[in-house]
Amino acid sequence: MLHGLFTYGAIKDIGLGYKTGYLLLIGVVLKVSYEQVFGAGQQITEMIGARVATEAHLVGVISGIIVFICIFSLQAILKRTR
């Protein structure tokens, strides 16, 4: 959930012209990509006492992108019909 919101916010920032949105998006994509290749860090796993659900982080990022596309498309359709 958090990764999806973070991704959506970064893309929204890019759409609004904030250059920091690019840094946020690159950061979350690199983090999730790293987790997919190498897994979660051992320190994090030990700290929370459970396996980190890296797949959920990937699904969150993808969901954030999909939600942004849906909202953007809906706004474009509504603009055209007015």
N, C-alpha and C positions, 0 to 999 in steps of 0.2 A: 504494500500500500504506500509506504513512505517513498520508495523508489519511483513509483508511478507519479505521485504528486510532485516529486522533485523534478522529474523529467518533463512533466506537463508545464511546470512553472518556468523551467529553463527555456523551453520552446516558446512559451508565451512572452518571456522577456525578449527573446530574439525578434519575435513579431512586433514588439513595441519599440524596437530599436536599441535596446540595451545590449551593449557588447559583452557585458559580463555573462549574459545568457549562454554565449558560446563556450565560455570557460566552464560554466556549470554543467552544460550538456556533455562536453568532452570529458569532464571529470567523472560523471556518473557512468558514461559509456565505458571509459577505461577501467573503472572500478569493477563493474559487472563483468566486463570481458576478462579481466584478470581472475576474478573468482571462477569463471567458467573454465578457464584453462588450468589454473593452479589450485583451485579450491580456496576455502576460507583459511585465514591464518590460524595457526595452532593457538596463539595467545587468545584470540577471540573465542575460539571453541572452549578453551579452558576457563575463560572468564565467565561465560554464560552457562557453562556446565551442560551444553547440549550441542548437537550438530547444527551448523549454520545452514539454513535453507537457501543455498545460492540460486537454486532454480526459481524460487519465489522472487528473488531480486530481479532476475531476467524477465520473468512474467510481468513484474511491476513496471519495468522500463518499457516493455512492448505495449503494455496497457496504457501507459501515459501517452505514448505516441498515438495510439489508436483513438483515445479520447480526444486529444487535440485535433486530429484530423476530422473526427465526427463533428465536434463543436465548430471548427472553422468552416466545414462544408455546410452545416446547417445555417450558420450566419450568412454565408455567401448566397444560399438559396433564398433566405428570407429577405436579403437586400435586393435581390433581383425581382422578387414578387411585389415589392412596394412601389 
